[in-house]
């Protein structure tokens, strides 16, 4: 059984996004699993720019981890990349990393 998760936040619903980010943060903080990767994808990218609550939750995760990845393809298409990077998020292509992490045993959780 894997002790690593890949949390993908793709919802535009603030409550759902906050729940996923909180779970990822608490998992790292409390050592529930060995590692957590966090990706914002699609509608969640726009939500991160417009929700102060989501921005605060992401800051909490960033304080514990190496970063939050945001899909560059989606962000570029919506002209959001620079603004997301300004929040301290890693804007990059996520397709290959998602596949690699799954091959490494990360269990995907999508919110």
C-alpha positions in Angstrom: 0.0 0.0 0.0 1.2 3.5 -0.8 2.0 6.1 1.7 2.0 9.0 -0.8 -0.9 11.0 -2.2 -1.3 13.3 -5.2 -4.1 15.8 -4.4 -5.5 17.4 -7.5 -7.8 20.3 -6.9 -9.9 20.9 -10.1 -13.1 22.3 -8.7 -14.4 25.9 -8.9 -16.3 25.3 -5.6 -14.5 27.1 -2.8 -15.7 24.7 -0.1 -14.5 21.6 -1.9 -11.2 23.2 -2.8 -10.6 24.3 0.8 -11.4 20.8 2.0 -8.8 19.2 -0.4 -6.1 21.8 0.5 -6.8 21.4 4.2 -6.5 17.6 3.9 -3.2 17.9 2.1 -1.9 20.4 4.6 -3.0 18.4 7.7 -1.6 15.2 6.1 1.9 16.7 5.9 1.6 18.6 9.2 0.5 15.5 11.2 2.6 12.9 9.3 -0.5 10.8 8.3 1.3 9.8 5.1 4.9 10.0 3.9 4.4 12.6 1.1 1.8 14.8 -0.5 1.9 16.5 -3.9 -0.7 19.3 -4.6 -1.8 20.4 -8.0 -4.3 23.0 -9.0 -6.0 22.3 -12.3 -8.6 24.0 -14.5 -11.3 25.9 -12.6 -9.3 25.8 -9.4 -6.7 28.0 -11.0 -9.1 30.8 -11.4 -10.5 30.2 -7.9 -7.1 30.6 -6.4 -6.8 34.1 -7.9 -10.2 35.2 -6.6 -10.6 33.5 -3.3 -8.7 34.9 -0.3 -9.6 31.8 1.7 -8.1 29.6 -0.9 -5.0 31.8 -1.1 -4.6 31.6 2.7 -5.0 27.8 2.6 -2.4 27.5 -0.1 0.0 29.6 2.0 -0.4 27.1 4.8 0.5 24.2 2.5 3.4 26.1 1.0 4.9 26.6 4.5 5.2 22.8 4.8 6.1 21.7 1.4 8.1 22.2 -1.7 5.3 23.9 -3.6 2.0 23.8 -5.3 2.0 23.0 -9.1 -0.5 24.7 -11.4 -1.2 23.5 -15.0 0.7 25.8 -17.3 -1.4 24.8 -20.4 -4.7 25.8 -18.7 -3.2 28.9 -17.1 -1.6 30.1 -20.3 -4.8 29.6 -22.3 -6.7 31.8 -19.7 -3.9 34.3 -19.4 -3.4 33.5 -15.7 0.2 32.2 -15.5 1.9 35.4 -14.4 -0.7 36.1 -11.7 -0.6 32.5 -10.4 3.2 32.6 -10.3 2.9 35.9 -8.3 1.0 33.9 -5.6 4.1 31.7 -5.2 2.7 28.8 -7.2 4.8 26.7 -9.6 3.2 27.1 -13.1 4.3 24.2 -15.2 3.0 21.4 -17.4 1.4 18.8 -15.2 0.7 15.8 -17.5 4.1 14.2 -17.4 4.6 14.8 -13.6 1.2 13.3 -12.8 2.0 10.2 -14.7 5.5 9.9 -13.1 4.0 10.4 -9.6 1.4 7.7 -10.2 4.2 5.3 -11.4 6.1 6.1 -8.2 3.1 5.0 -6.1 1.3 8.3 -5.4 -2.4 7.7 -5.1 -4.5 10.4 -6.9 -7.2 12.2 -4.9 -9.3 14.6 -7.0 -11.3 17.4 -5.4 
